[in-house]
Amino acid sequence: MKLTPEELLKKKQRDNLQRLCNSIKSAFSFGKIKKWEDVNGYIPTDKTGEISFIEIKGFTDKMLADFDNPPAFIIPPTDLEQPTIPPDTADESGFNNTNDYGLHSSPKEKAFLFWFQKKAVKELWDGIQAGHRGQLLLAGTGTGKTFMAAALVRRLVDSNYHEGKTFGTVNYLYVTRATIVEQTKRVFQNLFDLGIKDGVEILNIEQLRSRAGAAWVNDEQVIVNGEEQTIWKWRKMLNPVVILWDECQALKNEGSTQHNIASALNDLDVTQVFISATPFTRVCEAKCFAVSTRKDIRQQLGIPGKLTLNTWPTYASAIAQGDPAEHNEAAVERLVKDLDKYIVRVKGVRPQFDAINTIKMISFQTSEERMYYESAYERYLKEKAKLEALDEGGGGGGGGMAILVQFLKFRMAAEYCRRRYLAEQMYKAVTENNQAAVAAINFKGTIIGIVKILVDEFKVPREQISLVWGGGQTQLTKKQKAKKSIKDKVEQLKQVGLEVDDLLEDLDLDEVEDRELEDLPEHLKLGSQSKEERQREIDKFQSGRSLYCLYTFRAGGVGLSLHHTDELSKVKVRKHKNGYAVVDDIHNVPVRQRINFVAPTYSAIELVQGLGRTPRLTSLSDSPQVMVFYRNTIEDSVARIVSQKLRCLSKVVRTREKWADVVVGGVPAEKHLVDDATLETTSTDYDALNEDEEEEE
C-alpha cells in the first residue's frame, strides 16, 4: 500500500526516534552513559543521578509509546554512532548481530551466535592471550553459556593453543554436572565439531574423583596434625592445558572434594575458565576462582605477593573486613571490584520472550495438611532444643550439622504437604491452559507423591510424565535398617528376656528416624534411573511427547534446558537474522509453552538455578514460573533470609536478572519464627551434606 506524504513523514520521524533510542541504549551498554546528566545532551530531562539499564529502557520505551504526541523537537545525538540496522538484523538492544566484535570466524563452526555471545567469547579469548590464568564467565541462566564455552574452545583448538604445553591426550577438559553431560556433548560435537579427536573431553565432577579421572588427578592419604586427610594432586605434564568449570558454584564449599580437586590445579600452569550465572554469594565461596587469577595483592595487603592458596586467608579477611563466611553485600561488592579484570560479563541480553516470576502464598487445603506440617515443625523444634542442650552440657549434641539434619527432615515433610496442590496446578495447566507443566522439587518423596496423584487420581498416562532424578526412593541408612530389624523381632527378643526399647537405647538407636520404604506399584515406573534413561526422559519432554516434567534440584536444577523449543520436533520455526523466531511459525510447533512450579529452597543459588530451567535464550514463548510458599509459617521467614542472599548475589551479577523479581521481604508469624542463624546454617551446609549424593541423583 502506497503511503501518503504525511504517513511517509511520520514513518521517517518514527524511524529516527527508533534509531535514537537504540543509540542511547547502545551507549549505555558501552559505558558512555552512566548518569541521567549524560542523556541530557540528547533528550531533555530533569532527572539526575545514576541511571540503570531498566530506567534507560523504560525511558526510551515511553518515548516510543508517546510517539502519537511527540515533543516539539528531537535533538539527535552528535557524538554517538547512529545505527542504521535493518530490522531483521538487530535485536531489541539495537546491537547489530552481523558485527563479530573482533572475534575471528572458525570454518568448522555451525552454530548461530548472538552478538553478546560473540562479544563474550572475544573477551575471554583476549584474556587468555593476555596471560590470564583464571577468568569467570558470568552469564544469566539460559543465555547459552555452553555455546560460548564451545566457541572459545573451537578457536583455541584452531590456533593450536595447546601446542607444547602437555604430553597428555586431553588438552581441553570441560567439567559439568552429570545431568547435562550428554546435551553438552551434542552441542560441542554437532555444532562446533569438537570431540576427543581434537583433544576435547567432557565429563562430570564425580568422574574426576573416580577411575575415569585417574589419568589427570589422584588422591593421597597424609597425616596432618595427627589426623588422616586426603590430598588431591594433578599429574604434571599429563594435565589438560585448559579446564572449563561449568556451573562453578559447585566448587564453593571449602573442604568439599570438588573444591579440593579444583584448588590443587594451582600447583600447575593451567588456564581455567569458571562459568556460572550464580558463582558465589560470600567471599569465602569465591576461593577457587580468585586464587586461579594469581593477581597481585600488594594493594590489599601492603606487601609484595601474588594471590595463592597460602595468601588466600589473609586476602579474604582483608576484602571482607571481617568474616569471609558472612553474607555481606559490601564485602562481596569489594571482592568483585577487585577481581573485575578477570570477570567477563554477558550484558545486554534481550531474549525474545520473558520469564515471568511470581511468588504465591497458599493456605493449607485440609486440616490434615496443616496438622502434618505443624507436627513436623514442632518435632524439629523439640529435637533442636535437645541438641542445643546437649552441646551446652558437654554431651556432644553434634552442633549445627545435627540441627541441619533435623531441619532437613522438617523440610521433607513440609514439601510433601504440598504434593496435592502441585499435582492439581500441573494438571490444570495441561488440561485447561494448554501448557506443559514443570515442577522443581527438592526431595524424591514429593515427586513420588505427585506422580501417584497424577496417575491414580487424575488418570494421566504415565508415559505423559517425564522424570529427571536419580530414581527410586532414598534408601534406609544403616542405623534405620538396624532399628527396623530390631523392631521386626519384638516377640523373639521378648523370649530371650530383652525389651525392644531398652535395646534400642543401649545401641543408641532410639532417636533414629522411623522410616518405611513405600511399596511402589510397577505401573508408576518409579525405579532407579540411569543417565541414559534420564536423557531420554528429557528428550521426550522437549519433543512434546510428554506434557509433565518433574525434576529434583540436585539432579536437574543446574544447566538443564526444559524450554519451549522446536529443537526435537519435525516442524521448525524460521529465524530472523538476529536469531529471533518468526512468531507466525510458532503455533505450528507441537511443543507447548512451559509453566514451572518451584518448591521453596533455602539456598539462593539453588533458587536462581531452579528459575532458569524453562526460560532460555531460544524459548518460543514467555515462561511463567510460580514459587509456592505456605503463608503464616516459617516460610515467610525463609523468603526474607533467601532475599538477603539474593541481594548478595546481585552484587556479583550487577545486571538486573529476572530472578530479581523474587527478592521479597517477609514478616514471619511470631510462633513460627526461626532465628536467622538456623536458616543460615541450613543454606550454607546443604551442598556439603549432600555432596556424596550427586552421583545417585
N, C-alpha and C positions, 0 to 999 in steps of 0.2 A: 504494500500500500504506500502510495506516494505521500510524503509528509508536506504539510503546508509550511510556508516560510516561518510562521510563528512557532510551529511544532519543531522545525529544524533548529531554530534559535534556542528553544527550551531544552532540546536534547543536547545541544552543544554546551549550554550552561551546566546541565546535569553532568555531562562527561567531565567538564572542567572541575566541578566540585568533587566528583569521584576521584580524579587524579590528585587533587589537593589533599583529600582525606588519606589517600594511600601514601602520599609523600610524608604527611605528618606522622603516621604510624610507622612508616619505614624509618624515619629519622629517629623516632623514639627507640626502636629496636637496635639501632646502631649507636645509641648514646648521645645523639646530637640534641635531643630534647630530654631534659631531666626535670624541669620545673615549668609551672604554668607560664612564668615570665618568658620562657623560651618560645612558647607558642604565640606570644603577643605580636611578634613580627609578622605573623601570617593571618591570624584571625583575632579580631578584637575580643578581649575577655577581661573581666575584672577579677578573675581568680588568681591566687598567688600560692607559692609554696611547692613542695614536692608533688610530683604527679605520677600516678601508676598507669600501667597499660590499660587496666579496666576503665579508668577515668578517661584516658585518651580515646579508647574505643567508644565509650558512651557519648563523649563529646562529638566525635565525628559521625556516629550513627544518628545523633539528634540533628546534626546539620543536614544530613541526607533526608531524614524524616520530615524536616521542616521546609523542604525544598519548595513546596507549594506557596510558601510565604517567605521567599528568600530575602536576605538582608539587602540593603540598598546598594552595597558594593562588596566585592570579594577581592581581597588583596592576594595575588598569587605569590608563592614563595620565590625569593630571588636567589637564595644560596643553597636550595635543596634541589636535587636532581628531579626533574619532572618525569615520572614513569609514563611511558607510552606503551602499555602492555595490553595486547588484545585480551578480551575477557576470558578466552579459553586457555590462556597460559598463565594467568595469575590466580593466586588463592585470595582469601579474604584479607590477608595482611598486606596485599599489594606486592608481595615478592614475586619475582619472575622465576618460574620453575625451570626455564631453559638456561638460567645462569648457573654455572657449575662452581662458583665461588672459589675458583683456583684449583679445584680437585681434578686431577688428570683422570681420563677415562681408562677403563680396562676392557680389552676386547672380549674377555670371557664372561663379562658381567651381563646377565639378562634381566636383572631386577630393575624395577622403576624406583627411583629415589626421589623423595620430596626435597625441596630446596633446603629445608632446615636439616635434613639428614646429611645431605652433601656438605653443608657448611660445617656440621659437627665432625664428620669424618676428616675433612681438611684440617680442622683444628687439632684433632688427635694426631694426624699424620705429622703436622708441623711440630707438635710437642715431642714426638718420638725423634724426629730429625734434629731437634734442639738438644737431645740428650736427656729428656725427662724419663726417669726410670719408673715413675708411678704417676698415673693420671686417673681421674674419676670422670666417667661419662654420666652426667646427671640428666636424665630424661624422664618425663612423666610416663605413667603406665599407659601402654597401648600406643606409644609413638614410634614403634619399630626399632627398638634397641638391638634386636638380633640382626636386622638388616644393616644397621650402622656398623656393628661389630664385624659382620661378614664382609662388608665393603672395605673396611680397614684391612682385614687380613688378606683379602684379594690383592690389594695394592702392595702389601708387604711381600707377599709371595711373588708378585710380578717383578718387584725390584730386587729380589734375592736378598732381602734384608738379613736373612738368617745365615748367609754365606760365611763360613769360617768361624761361627760363634758356638757351635756344638758338634759333638760326634754322634748325637742321638738321631733317631729317625723321625721323631716328632718334634717339629720346630715351633709349632703354634698349638697351644693347648687351650681349649675353651671349656671352662668348668661351669656347669649349670645344675639345676635341680633334676632329679631322676624323672619327674613327671614330663618334662619338656625336652628331654634328650632327642627323642625321635623327631619332633616337629622342628627342632633346631637343625638336625642333620638334613632334613628336607630342604630347608632354606639354603644352607651352605652348599649342598650338592646341586640342587635343581636350578637355583637362581644365580649362584656365584661359581659353580663348577669347582668346588673345594672339597677335598677329601683326603684320605690317608696318602694318596698318590702325591699330594702336594705337601706332605708333612703336617697335615692338619688333623687333629683328633678332638672329638667332643665326648665328654664323659661327665658323670655326676660326682659330686663331692665325696659320696660314700665310696666310690671306686678308687679314689686316691688312697684311701687307707685300707684297701683290700688288695688282693693279689693283682688286680688289674693295674694298680698304681705302683707296683713294686719296681717297675722299670725306671721310675723317677724318684720315688721317695721311700724311705724305710724308717722304722722306729727302733729305738734302742732304749733298754731299761737301765737307768742310772740311779744311784743313791744320792739324794740331796738332803742334807741336814737329817740324816738318819731315816729318810723316807724314800721309797721307791717311786720314781717318776718316769714317764715316757717322754723321750726326746725324739722329735722328728727331724730327719736330715734328708736334704735333696742330694742326689748323686751328681757330683760335679762333672761337667763336660758331657753328661748324658741328658742334662736338663733341657726342657724347651727354652727357646730364645724369648718367646713372648707368651705370657699367660693372661687370659682374659677371665676375670671372675664375674660371671653373670649373677645378678641378684646378690651383690656382695654384702648385703646386710646379714647374710648367713654367717659371716666371719666376725660379727660384732661382739660376741660373748668371749671375753678374755678367759682362757683356760679351757675352752672347748677344743675338741680335736681339730676341727676345720680351721679354727683361728690359729692354732699352733702350727699346723702344716703351712698355712699361708705366711705366717711370721718367719718360718725357717727359710723362706726364699731370700730374705735379706742378707744371707751369707753369700749369695751368688750375684753375678752380674746379669740380672734378668729384667726385662721390661714387663711391667704389669699394668693392665687396664682394668679398673674396677667399674662395674656397670650396675646402676640401680636407679630407681625412682625414689627410694627411701633408704639411703645408705646408713644414716645414724641419727639419733635424737639426743645423744650425750657425747661429751668429749671423749670419754673412755672407749666408746664404740667405734671411733674413727682410727684406732691404732694401726691396723694393717695398712690402710691407705696412706695415712700420714707418714709412717716410717718408710714406706716404699719410695717416697719422694726424695729422701736423703737431703732435704733442704737445709740451708744454712740457718742456724738458730742463734746466731750471735746477738741479734736484736732482742730476742726474748729472754735469753739467759745472761747476757752481758759477757760471755766468754766465747772464744772461737770454738766451733764444733758443728758437726752435722747431726741431723735427727736420725738416731739409731734406736735399736731395742733397748740399749743401755741408757740413753739420754731421754727416752720417751717419758718415763715417770716424772722427771723434773720439768720437761717441756709441757706435759699435760697439766700439771699443777699450776704452772705459770700462766697458761692460757685460761684455765678455769678460774684462776684466782680463788681457789678453794678445792672442793672435792670434784674431780673429773667425772665421778659417777652420778652426780646430781643432774636432774632435768632442769637446766638453767639456760634460758633463751639467750641471755647476753654472752654466756661462755661459748655456746655453740656458734653464735654470730662472730665472735672474735676468732674462733678456730677457722671458720670458713673464710673469713677475710684474709687470714694468714696463709691459707692454702689455695687462695683463689687462682694463682698462677697455674695450678695443676688441675683445675676443675674445668671441664668443658660442659657448658650448659646448653641444652637444646631449648631454645626460646622461640616465641612467635608461632608456635604450632596452632593451627586453626583447623581442627577436624571439620569435616562437612556436617557431621551430626554430633550432638552433645550427650554427655552423661547428665542425668537429672537425679540428683541425690536428695533423698528426704529421710527424716527420722520419724518413725511412727511410734507413739507411746500407746500401748494397748493395755486393756484391763484383762484380768483373768476371766476366761469364758465360763468356768464352772467353779463351784466351791471346792471340789476335789482338787482342781488345779492349784487353787490358792493354798490349800492345806499342804499339798505335796511340796510346793515351793517354800512356804514358810517353815515347814518342819525341817526341810533340808538346810535352810539358813540357820535356824535355831541350833541344829546339830553342829553346824560349823562353828558357831559362836561358843558353844559348850566345849568342843574339842580345842578351840583356840585358847580359851581361858585355862584349860587344863594344861596345855603345853607351856603356856607362859608361866604358870605357877611352878611347873617342874623346873623350868630354866632358872627362875628366881631362887628356888630352893636348892639348886645344885643337883637336881635329879636327872638332868640330861634330856630335856624335852625335845631337843632336835632343832631349836631355833626357827629361823624364818623358813627354811626348806620344809620342815614338818608342817608348819602352818600353811604353807603353799599347797602341800599335798591335800590337806583338808579342804582348802578353798577350791581346789580343782574338782573335788568330789561334789561340792555345792554347785559349781558351775555346770557340771554334767547334768545334775538334777534340774537346774534352772532352765537349761536349754531344752531338755527333754520335755519339759512342761509345755513348750510352745509348738511341739510337733504337729498337733492338730491344726493350729492356726496357720502354720506354714503350709501344710498339705492343702488346706482349704483355699488359701490365697493362690497357690500354684495352680490348682485345678480350675479356679475361676479365671485366672489369666489365660489359660489354654482354651477352655471351652467357651468363655463369654467374650474375651477380648482379642481372640485370635493371635495370641502371643506365644512364645516359647519361654518356659519358666525355668529359672536357675535359682539355686539356693546355696549359699556359702555357710557351711556348718563346721563347728569345732570338733564334735565328737561323733563317733560311729553309731552310738546308740540312738542318737536323734535321726540319723539317716535311715536306720533300720525301721524306726517308728514311722517316719514319713512314708517310706515305701509300702509298709503294711497298710496304712490308711488309704493311700492312692490305689493300690491293687485290690485289697479286700473290700473296702467300703465304697470307693468311688469307681471301681471296676475299670481302672486304667490298665490297658495291656502292659504287662511287664516289659515288653520289647520297646515300649514308648519311653522308658526311663533309663537314662544313662547315668552311671555312677563313676566318679573319679575319686578313688580312695584306695586304701590298702586292701579293703575287702574283709568280710567276716567280722567277728567280734574280737575285741581286745581280750586276750586270754587271761585266765586267772594267774595271779602271781604264785610263787612257791608257797608263801605263807597262807594265801587264800585256799590253795589246794590242800594244804596240811590241815587247816581248820575244818574245811568241808569233809575231809576224810574222817576226822575225829568225830564230828557231829553225825556222820552217817553210821557210826558204830556205837551208838548210845547203849544199846542192850548188851552187846558183847563186853563193853567196858564195865558196865554195872556188875556183870557176872564175876569179874575179877576184882571187884571192890573199888573201882575208880569212878569218881564223879567227873562228868564232862567239863563242868565249869572250872573245877579245881585244876584239871589237867590243862585246859586252855590257858589259865592264868599262870601255871608253872612254866609253860612253854612260851609265855609272852605272846599268845595268840588271841587273847580275849578282846583286844582293841582292834584287831584286824577286821576290815570291812567284810561283811557277809555279801556275797555276790554270786548269783547263779547265771550260768550261760543259758541264753534263751534257745529254745528249740526252734530253729529257723526252717520253715517249710521249704521244700525243694523248689516250688513254683516261684518263690520270691528271688531266687538266684542271688543270694547274699553271701556267697562263699568268698574265699580268698581271690585276689585279683593280681595277675602278673602285669608287668609293664606293657607287654604287647596287648593284653586284653584291655588295659586302661586306655591305650591309644586308640583301639578300635571303638571303645565307648565314646571317646572324644569325636572321632570321625563320624560316628553315627549321628551325633547331635549336630555337628557342624554341617552335615549334608542335608539335614531336615528329616531324617528317618526316625528320629526320636524327638519328643517335644518337651521332655522334662530332663533336667540335669542337676544332680546334687554332687557337691564336692566338699572335701574337708580342706580347711586352711592349710594343713600340713601337706596334703597330697597335691592339691591343685591351686592353692592360694597365691602362687608366685609364677609369673611367666606364662600361665595358661591362657589361651585365647578361646573364648566361648562367644564370639561376637556374631552379629548378623552379617553373613558373608555369602558370596557366590563361589568361594574357592573350591568347594567339593560338589557343587551342583552342575548339572549339564547346561543349564541356562546361565549365560554370563551377562554381566552388565557392562555396557560400553563406558569408557573413561574419557574425560576431557584431558587435555594436555597437562593440566595442573594436577592430575591424579584424582579429581573428584568424579564420582559416579554420575552417569546420566540418570536423573531422577525418574524419567519416564520408563526406564527399563527395570526399575527395582521391583515393581509389583509382579513381574514375570518370574522372579526367582522363588523357588519352592522352599525357601527358608524364612522363618518368621522373625519379627522383632523380638528382642530379648527383654525380659524383666528379671531383675536379680533381687532376691530377698537375702539379706545379710544378718546372720545371728550376731549378737553382741560379742565382741572380743576385747580383751583387756590390754592389747598391745596396739599402739598407734601405727606402727609399721605394718602389722598384720592387717589392720583395718584398711589402710590405704591400698595395700596389695589386693585385698578382697574386693575392693571397689573398682579394681582395674581389670577385671576379667572379661566383662561384657562390653564396655565402651572401648573400642580400639580405633586406631587411626583410619582404618578402612571399613569401619562399620557402615552398614547401609541404612541405618535408622537411628534415632535417638535411643538412649539406653536408660530407662527408668531403673533406679535402684533404691530399695527400701530397707533401712536398718530398723529392726523391730526390738523395742525395749518395753519392759513392764513398768508402768507408771507407779509412783509411790512405793518404790522398792529401792534396794541398794543400787539398782541400775541408773537411777537419777545421779547418784554419786559417781558411778562409773563414767557416765558421759562427761562429767566435769573433769575427772582425772585424765581421761584419754584426750580431752581437748587441750590440756596443758602440754601433753606430749606432741600433739599435732602442731601446736604453736612453736615448739622447739624444732620440729621437722621443717616448718615453713622457713626458719632461719637458714636452713641448708639449701632448700629448693629455690627460695627467693621469688620465683614466679608464682602467680596465683593458679593453683590447680583446682580441678573440680572437687577433689576431696575436701577442700577448704569449706565447702558448704556444710559439712557435718561438724565443724567446730562450734560447740554449743556451751552454754552454761547451764548447770543444773542445781536445783535446790532440793537436796535429799530430805526425805521424810526422817524425822528425828529417830524413830525407833529402828530404822533400817540403816542408819549411818554407820559406815565403817571408816576407821581412821585412814588417812591418806597413806600411811606407811604400809598398811596391809596391801592396798591396791598397788603401791609402788613395788613391793616385793613380788607380787603376782606377775605384773607385766615385765619386770626385769628378768626374772629367772625362768620364765615359761619355756623359752627356747632351750635353755640349758637342761631343764628337767626332761624335755622330750627329744634331746639330741639323738639318742640311740634308737628312736622310733622311726626316724625318717625313712630308712630303707624299708621298713614294714609298710609304711604308707605309700 
